[in-house]
């Protein structure tokens, strides 16, 4: 594909860290995010501490509540390269 550049890793950020970082940037406590998503606070804590996998369904729910794209949570630290039409 002409003009295509592969994404490259920019930072070493785990999925757990990305959830916490985005939550904090939005100004939500774990309790507030739990209320908004109906995901128990204990589960959110376990996700943020890498004890429980995020999973696709939870990623979609959290991304909606955190007003970000699901990829921000699932693929943290990646730069998306320029893609131009061929």
N, C-alpha and C positions, 0 to 999 in steps of 0.2 A: 504494500500500500504506500503510495507516494506521499511524502509529507508526514508520515506516521512516526512518532517517537514513543518508545516504551516508557511506562511509568518507572520512576526510580525511587528507591527508598531514601527519604530525607532525614528521618529521625528514628530512633529506637523507642517507640512508644507501643506499649501493649494495648490490647483491646480493653483490658481492665482500666488502665490509666486513661485511655481516651474517653471512656464513659465518665469517669470522675472529673476530668478536665472540662469536658463540655458541660457537664452538670454545674460545676462551679462557675464557669463563665456565664451561664444563664442565670446564676444567682439562686439556684435551688438547693435546698437541703435534701438529704436523702428522704426525709419524711415528706417533704413537699412533692418530690418526684414520685414517691410511692403513691401519694394521694392522687396525683394527676394520671398515673399509668395503671393503677390498681395492681402493681407488682409489689409484693410485700417489701418493706424496708429491709428486712433481714436478707432477702434475696438480692436486693440492690447492693447491699454491703458485701455480700459474698461475691457478686460479679466484680465489684470494684477492687476486691482483694484477691481476685483470681482464684477463688475457691469453687466457683460455679461458672460454667460456660455461658456466654451471652446468648447464643442461639439466634436463628433467623427471626423467629416470631417476636422474641423480646427486643431484638435490634430494631425491628420495624416500629414497635410500640414506643420504645425510648426515643428513636429518631423523631417521631412525630411530636412527642412531648417536648423534646429539646430543640425543635425547629432546625434540624440539620438533616443532611442526606444520610441514609443508612450506611453508605460507604465510609463516612467520616468515623463511624464507630467501629465498623468491621475491618477496615483497612487503614488504620491510623499510620501516619508518618509517610504516606506515599504522595509523590507529586504526580499529577496527571499531566502528561506531555501534550503538546499541541497536536491536534489532528486536523488535517486540512483535506478538502475534497480532492479526489484524484482527477 
